[in-house]
Amino acid sequence: MSQEERPKRRRLVIVAIVLIAVVVAAIGIYVATREGGGGGGGGGKSIVRNTDNAEEETALLAAENANYTDIFKVERFRGLGGFSNPSDYSQYTWANFIDAEVIKYYDNRFESLEGKPEDIEFSYEANVYAWNQIHIVNGSPPENGSRYDDSITVSSPNGTILFKNADFTGPNWGMVFFYGNSSGYREIQAGTIDLEFSNCYVMEMKLKYSEVYGPLAAFISNVYEIIIVDKNFTPLLLCVQSKYAIS
């Protein structure tokens, strides 16, 4: 092989490797969305709000209607082709957080596009917990554990664990944290979270939306959110993690 042919062949090999990686990633998204949606014909829609009384319903309503665009300093959505029209399948849209408008958008999009993608899924679940006294701390990964095993933990004054966030969340998975007081809201680092609150509500909110048109045409939006509000339903601590994928 001549010296001129070697660089050309090396470039072809690199291009081939990149193409293989792209295809593998796309197939991974395709498989994940099909498994998450439960197979061909569409994964369906599920909206669940778990509350025990009127106060918890009010707390969740406050969490779903907070001005996160102003607090987090980000737009509600990001995506390809804009997101003004939920019925336009070409507008791949990912949410940066969960609020009432995000839920409404994906609900309308699901209803408008159901039957057009090979698979389509929309799920939203909110769980509300009310406690008199809580201590909130960001737990470090256990000894000899993965650095991704960190977790936001809510405990009672005697140390009993009341709530631990879902797996694959936390700062090492991209979660961000905002703390509110009389001066407004500011972003804080996970390592500084060591807070005590009285008479508050903890909301755990999970949203997933996906459309699959084929192995090389799919997208997923996945958001996990923890919101803590006081007895007057004012947000105190806000934790959000937004993930997305496209093929």
Summary of the structure (lengths in Angstrom):
residues: 247
radius of gyration: 21.3
end to end distance: 37.5
largest distance: 79.2
contacts: 745
relative contact order: 0.19
helix: 29%
strand: 41%
